[in-house]
Amino acid sequence: MSARKDIVELLDRVDANTWDAEVLASCGNPTQLAAFGGLGGRLRRPVYARVWRNGVLMLQWLFYVVGPCRGAAYLDIRSEPSHAHAQAMQAVLDAAARRFSPFRIVFDDMVCNRWHSRDILRALGFEQIHTHGTIMLDLERGIDSLWADLHKSRRRDIRRGER
């Protein structure tokens, strides 16, 4: 008996309880919880990806499609999938490329991003992986000075988050 091919699902919605149970049992990353999919904004459409092999869930991964239409959109990936399984990740990226025809794929470097190894991304063919350093702030400057140094879009995002 031969091994069955991976089955990839790219869904617009999922049952939040089922999805979140897998996230909490695996990576535990809050940016992979079902509710995070609704936080992308008007132009970001969540994609809830799952890969099944022989009836077993191998991976699930929440990311966004950003852009007005097929071919003029990109994939915005905020964090790692539920499992670091390179073959299943490749299957998701291949299926997403066929469905959305993105002109690029962006892996965001967010605070909650828990990629354990760049080797996984290299195995997927991503050669340009930028490192990011630590941001140091002199908190003795005071809130007004720190606030003034923020870009206006960041200040707007923070005010919106406070509301």
N, C-alpha and C positions, 0 to 999 in steps of 0.2 A: 504494500500500500504506500503510495507516494504522499509526501507532505503537501498539505493544501496551501494555497497561496494566501498571503495576508489579505484580509478584508479591511478596507479603509472607509470610514464614515466621516464625512464633513457635514456637520449639522449646524443649523441656525439656532436651535434651541435644544435643551436637554432637561431631563428631570433633575432639578437642583440637588435633591437629597441623594440620589444615586451617584451623580457626578461628584459631589462634595465628599461623599464617603470614600471614594477611591482616592481623591486628592489627599484627604487627611490620613489615609492608610499608607500613602506612598511618600510623595515629596513634601506634603504639608504646606506648600507655598500658598499664601493668601491670594497671590495674583493668578492662581490657577482655579480658584473657587468660581462656581457658576455665576454668582452675583457680580464678580469683577468684569464679566463680559459686557454688562450693561453700563460700565463706567467709561467706555471708550470715547464717547461723544457722538455727535451726529454723523460724522463722516467715517467713523470706524465701526464696521460690522463684525460682531464676534463670530468666530468659527470654532466650534467644539469638535475636535478631531479625536477619533478613536481608531485603534488598530486591533483587530481580532485575529488570532491564529488558532486554528483548530478549536474554536469556541471559547478560547481563553483571551481575556483582555490583556494585551501586551503593553499598551500605552494609551494615554489620553493627554490632550494638549490643547489649551485654549490660546488662540491668537486672533489677530484682527486682519481684515481686509480693508485697506484704506484707499479711497479714490472713487471717482464717479461711475466708472464702468470697467468691464473686462478689457484688459490691455492697457488701461490707464490707471491701474491700481498697483499697490504693493502690499506685501505681507509684513505686518508689524508684530513681531514676536517679543513679548515682554518678559518672558521667563521660560525656564526649562519645563519639559513635559513631566508626566508622572514618573516615568522610568527612563534611565539613560540607555536606551536600546537603539543603537545607531541604525540598524536595518529598518526598524519600525518608524523611526524619525524620517529616514529617507523616503519610505513609502508615503508618509503624510505630505512631505514637501513635494514629491512627484505628483500626487493626486491634487494638491492645491495649485501647483503650476499648470496642470491640465485644465482645471476648472476655472481659475481666475486669470490666467496668463499675466502674472505680475511682471512688472519691468524690473523689480528688485525685491530683495528680502532683507529686512532690517531686524537684527537681534539687538534689542535695547539693553543698555547697561543700567539697570535700575537697582535700587537698594535691595529689593526683595528677590533679585535674580540670583539663583543659587547654582549656576553652572559649575560643576565640580572640575571639569577638565576641558581645556581647549582642544584636546585630541578628538573629542566627539565631533566638534564643529569641523575640524580638519578632515575627519573621516567622511564628512558629508560634502567635502569639496570646497569649503570656505577657507581661502588662503589668507585673506587680509583680516586679521583679528587684532583689533586695537586694544592696547592695555590702557587702563584708567588708573590714575593715582588717587591718593587721599586728598580731600579738601580740608584745609586747615583754616579756621576762622578765629580771629582774636575777639572773643566774646566780651572783653573789657571795653570795646569801642561803644557798646550800647546799642539798644534796639533800633533807634532812629538811624544811626549810621549804617548798620547792617541792612536795614530795610531799604535805604536809599541806594545801596549797591546792587540790589536785586534788579534783574531785568523787569520791565513793566508787565510783561506777560506772566512772569512768575508771581508777581505781586497780585495780579488779577486772579490767577489760579488759587492762590492761598486765600484771598478774600472769598472767592466762590466756595471753597472748601469749608471755610468757617461758617458760611450761611447754611 
